[in-house]
Amino acid sequence: MLSTHFLFIGTPEVFVIMLIVVMVFGADKIPEIARGLGKGIRQVKDATNDIKKEINESAKLNDLDLDVTKDITKEVNGVKDKLDDFTGPIKRNR
């Protein structure tokens, strides 16, 4: 069975929520609310990018390794390869 879920909310629930929003705020206020939410999300995203930039600059000044994720990915892939060698021709079903 195929269904669309967003944050554990199904399609019927989304329509009910939209109906309640229209009833509470009115159709003419929805674009204004959406713009406000968009601006808020943009400010959070910009702040997050600024924090990331500061962390990266600080790490470079202090000669810290920023490629930790590459090292972790390399180790995980190594373990997966060893596991595949160990299990041989056994395939996993999904």
Long-range contacts (C-beta under 8 A, 24 or more apart in sequence): none
